[in-house]
Amino acid sequence: SDKHEWFQKALADPDGPYADYFYFRKGKNGNPPSNYRSYFGGNCWEPVPGSDKYYFHMFAKEQPDLNWENPKLREEIYRMINWWLDKGLAGFRIDAIINIKKDLAFPDMEPDNRTTSPAHWAFFTIINCPPASISVESASSEAAIKPSRSVCPAYFG
């Protein structure tokens, strides 16, 4: 959420440590960093007031994407998962897991003359990530959440 403490700290200091919990990038010639469209329409990049940077959101602008490549962020998420599991929560619903992995270069995509393109995103994470960052094994949702099991061994056998 754009109301969360981490994001508020990132907005206050777009070059600080919390900015790396999300995707903050400089614009290109007064435009967003890339031409990606949100599932909900419009650009995926929202300008940061008083800055030359934008933050990334694949859905609503109030839902900035978390930077899953950041080990500190993952550690914080795993800590939250364990907190809930300690309270007796039986499981988690993970929506849109295919969107967790991104090409961090955020290259422009070929225009397709649409205002939204959900099918485009379904393949984006697998097709456009460089080989060093994704493999056939890690392309599956199962592999994307597998590290959680090693962090929470008491809960995931």
N, C-alpha and C positions, 0 to 999 in steps of 0.2 A: 504494500500500500504506500501511496505517496505521503500518507500521514505517519508512517512508522518512523521511529526515532532514527534509525540508520539512514533512511532516505532524507530526512530533514537535515541531518548532519552533512550528508553528501551535497545537498543543495547549498547549504551555508558555506561549504568549502569544496567546490568541484575538483580541486586538485589534491584534496586530503585523503586519508586512508579509507573513509567510508565511501568515497566516490568509486573505489575499486570493488565495492560490494555490488555495484550496478555497472551499466555500460555508459560511461560518459565519454563523448568524443567531440573534437572540434568540428565545426562545420566546414564546408568547402565553398569558398567565394560567396559567403552570405547565405548559403543554402545548407540543408541538412547533410550529414556525413554520407548518406547513401539514399537511394530511391525506394527503400523498402516501404511496403504498405502494411498497415495494421490489419488484423483480422476484422476489426470493427470499422474499417474505412479510414482514410487519411494516412498521413505519414506515420511511420513507427518512431520518428525522432521528434522529441519535444524540446523547444529551446529552453535553456536555463537562464532566467532573468539576470541581467547584469553581467553576462559572460558570453564568450564566443563558442560555448559548448552546448551540446544537446544530450539528453538522456534517451535511452532506448526502451520502447514498450511494444510488445507484439500484439497486445490486446488494448485495453483502455489506457489513456494517458495516466490515470490514477493507479495503474498497476505496472510500475517500472520493473523490467526484467532483472532478476538476480544474476550476478556473474558467477556461475557455477565453476568457472576456472580458478577462482580465488580460494586457496586452501583455508584461509582464515574464515571466510564466509561459510564454507562447508563445515568446518569445525563448529561454528555457532549453530548451524542448522542441526547438526547431529546432536548437539547438546540439548536443543529444544525437543528433538524427537525423543531422546531418552527421558527428558523431564515428563513428557506426556505418557510415555510407556510406563514409567515409575508410578504414575497416578492410576494405571490400570487401563489405559486406552488400548483397545484391541487391534487397531490398525489405522492406516491412513489412506485417504483417497488422493491420488496424484493425477490431477488433470493435466493434459497438454504436455506430457513428459517428452514427446518428440521435439519440443521446443527448447529443451534444456541446453543442448549443445549448439554452439554458433561458430561461424567463421569470424574470428576476431578482427579480420581486415574489413569486414562489412562491404565487400565490393558491390558496385551497382549491378542490378539485374537487368536483363533485356526487357524493355517495356512490352506490355501485352495489351495495352489499351483498356484495362479494367480499373475500377476503383478499389476493388478488393480481390483477393485471390487465395482463399484458404488452401486449395489444392497445391498451389505453388509452395506454400509453407510446409506442407506435409513432406515434401522431398528436399526442401532447402537444407535441413540439418545434415542429411546423409550425403547429398550430392556435392554441396559446395564447401564442406569443411576440408581443409588440407589433410593429406594422408597422415601426417604426424599427429594430428589432433583427434582423428576418428578412424576406426577400423570396422570391418564387417562385424566383428564381435561386439564392439562398443556401440554400434549403430542401433542396437535393440534397446527398448525401454528397460528390459531386464538387466542388461549390462550397465545402463546408466545409473540404476539405483543399487547395484551390487555392492559398491563401496559402503553403503549404509549398513549392510549386513555385517561387515567386518568391524564397523565402529560400534555396533550394538549387538555383540555376540550373544548376550544373555537373552535377547529377544528373537534373534533370527538364527536358527540352527544351521 
